[in-house]
Amino acid sequence: MTSVPLYRCPRRFLFIASIGNPAPYTGTRHSAGHVLLDAIRSPLHERIGLNNPASLSSSSSQSIFYTSWKSPSLMNVSGPPVLEQLKTWLADRQRYFNSTFQTPRQQLQQQQHKKQQQNQPAETENNTPLLRLLKGSQTAEPIDVDIRDMTRFRSTLVILHDELEAQPGKVKVRMGGPAQSSLRGHRGLISIMESLRGAGLLPGQKSSSPQVSILRLGIGIGRPASRERDSVSDYVLSKLTPRDLKALQAAVPGVVDLLVQEMYRGGND
């Protein structure tokens, strides 16, 4: 009988949202977040794309532990659509967590307690709650995931955006909202933080809303020599050059590593 590989369970769910501009501004420097999201989808799915065997979907944009999504709005009004999608996703993943992780653990604890009351030895091999999943795609071999580390619902909003001050392809990593790290005048980020604040979802807010961590990944796009407003506007709305795209592609493995690290991060946030 072939044994099924045993994997350590991720410890949080990720909602990966890219922000930029819709047509006719797709593929521009200001939409570098969208371009980055397209570039990471396949390698990310190969690394941590875990799907339920009963699910009909093996999409690289969605798995049990993460969902990737492009904001359809203009950059400067990213907040409302990101918030709406995030709230829907949070409710869905919370329900999934309760039914998939909480219930089996509670059932196992009840069985162990019953055996202790009856002075029966616990069966060691059955003391580990497992979840049978498919890794990568529907055609992949099944794996068993040890869900003991998934003790509470943790979620992270990951925002992929352009970074004007950084060299092309350089990734700037910042955790939290404006209280934790400056937004550096990025209007798309400002819009998102204002929407999150209004919903009580900013880190550190006293609110009855679920706690959400924020991870901001800015992909460098360089900047023009002139700091005049019109020059900067023309620059960010111009198409990414082949050199820009090559630099962005080179950043993909590092970004995937960051997302995997975040998925396995514990903590109380």
N, C-alpha and C positions, 0 to 999 in steps of 0.2 A: 504493500500500500504506500503510495507516494505521500510524504508529509507535506503539509501546507506551511509556507514560511510564516513566521511570527514577527510582526512589526510593532514598534512602539507607536502609541497613538499620539497624534498632534494634540496640543493643549489649548488651542484657540481656533476660532473661525475668522477668516479674512474676507472682507468686502473690498475688492481692489477696483478703485474708480479712477479712470483717466479723465482729465479735463483739457479742453482745447476749443476749437471753433469748428462748426460744420462747414459744408460746401458753401462757397467756393474756396474756403481756406484750409481744406484738408491737406496734409502734407507740408504745411508751413512750419516755421520754427515755433510759433506760438502753440501749435498743436503737437509738439514733440511728445507730450504725454500719451496721446492716442497712438502715435507711431511706436512708442516704447511698449505699450500694452500689446499691440499686434505682434511685436517681436518676441515677447516673453511667453505668449500663450502656449505654444507647443512645448518648449523645454520645461516650463513650469508643470504642465500636465504630465510629462514623463516623470518628473521628480515626485510630485505630491498629488497627482490626479487620482484620488480614491473615490470609487463609485460603488453604490449598492448594486449587487447582482440583479435585483428585481427592477432596477431603474431602466428605463428605455433610453436614457441619455448618457452618452459618454463624451459630451462636448468638452473641448479644451477651455471653454469659458466658464464652466461650472463643474464643481465636484462637491462632495459632501462638506469638505472643510474650507473651500474658498469659492467665491464667485467673482468674475471679472466683468466690468461694465464700462462702457463709454458714455460720458455725459453728452446728450444730444444738443445742449444749449450753447449759446455764445459764452465765451470764457467768463466775461464779467458778471454773468448771472447764473453761475454754476450752482449756487447754493440750493435753491428750491428743488431742482430735479435730483440732485445728489441726496438731499435729505429725504425726499419722498421714497426714492429707491432703497435707501439705507434702512428706513423704518420698516418697509415691507420685508426686506431681507432679514432684519433682526427678529421680527415676529416669526418668520418661517423657521429660521435656524434655532430659535428658542424652543419652538414646538418639537422640532426634530431632536434636539438635545434631551428634552424631558422624556420623550418616548423611547429614545434609543440608548441613552446613557444612564439616566436616572433610574428608570424602571428595572432594567436588568440588574443593576447594582443593588437596588433595594430588595429584589427577589432573592438574590444570592445571600444578602445579609440575613434575611428572614429564614432561609434554609439553614444557614450556619447556626443561627440562634436556636432553631428548633432542634437540631442535632445535639447541641450543647445541653439543652434541657432534658433530652432523652439519653444523655450520656453516650452518644454515638460519636465515633471519630469522624472528623471531616475528611472528605476525599480531596486530597491536595490538588490533583490535576483539575478538579472542577472549581477550585477556589479563585481562578482567574477568569473574570468576565471577558469574553472575546466577541469581536464583531467580524463577520466574514464579509470581505470586500473584494473588489477587483481593482488592480492597480494599472493605471494608464489608459486602458480601453476595455470595451466589452469582450475582446478576444484574449485579454491577458489572463494569466493564471490567477486563481483566487489566492488571497492572503488572509491570515487571521491577524486582527489588530487587538493588542492588549489595551483595554480601555480604562485601566485602573487610574491612570494619570489624569483622565478627563473627569475631574471631581466637581467642577463648577463651570458654568457657562461664561466663557471669555470671548470677546470679539474685538477686532481691530479694523478700523477704517483706514485703508491704504490709499493715499492720493498720489497719483503719478502726474507730474506737471513739468512745464519747462522752467529752466533756471537761467535767467539772463546773465547773471554775474559769473557763471562758471564756464570753463572751457568746454567746447563741444565733446559730449560723451562722458564728462565727469559727473558722477552722481553725488548729490548732496543729501544727506540723511538727517532728518529732524523728527524728533518725537514730540507729540502733544500739540496743543493749540497755541495761540499767540502769547499766553501767559508763560509757556514753557520755552518757546523759541519764536523769534521775530518772523513775521510773514513777509518782510522785506518789500512791502508795497504791492505784492502780487494780488491783483484784483480778483482773480478766480479763487484764490485761497481765502481772501477777505470775505467774499460772498458766501463761501461754504461755512466759515467760522461763525458768521452772523446768523446763518440758518440753524446751525447746531446749537448756538447759544439760545436762540429763541425756543428751541425744542428741549432745552435742558440736557443736551448731550455732550457739551464740552467737558473735557477732563477737569476735575476739580470742582465742578458745579454741584451744589447741593440740590438734588432733584430726585424725584421718584422714578425717573426714566432709567433704563438699563445703562450701566457703565460701559463706555466705548473708548478704547484706546485709539490714538491717531498716530499713524506713521506716514510722514511726508517724504516722498522720493522725488527730488528734482533732477531732471536730466539736463546737463549743460548745453546751451545753444550759443555761447559766446555773446559778444555785443559789438555794435558798431563803434568806430573810432569817435564819432560825434555823440554827445549826450543830449543833443537837441531832441525835443519831443517828437517832431516829425521824422527825424532820422531813425529814432528807436522804433517808432511805429512801422515805418517802411521795412525795417530790418526783421522784426518779429513776424510780419505778415508775408514775408517772402518765403519761397520754397526752400526746404532743406536741401543742401547741396549733396552731391555724391560723397564728399569728404565728411560732411555732417552725419550722413546715414551710416557710413562705415564706422565712425566713432561711436554712434549710438549702438550699433550692432555689437561692437566690442564690449559694451557695458552690460549686455544681457546676462552673461553667466553670473556676474557679481550681483545683479538685481535679483535673479532667481535665488541665489544663496541668501540674500537678505530676507526674502519672503519666507523661505523655508525656516530660517532662524526665528522669525517672528511667529510662525505657526507653532513652533515647539516651545516658545517662551511661556513660562508660567506667570507668576506674580498675582497680585491682588487687584490689578486694574483690568 
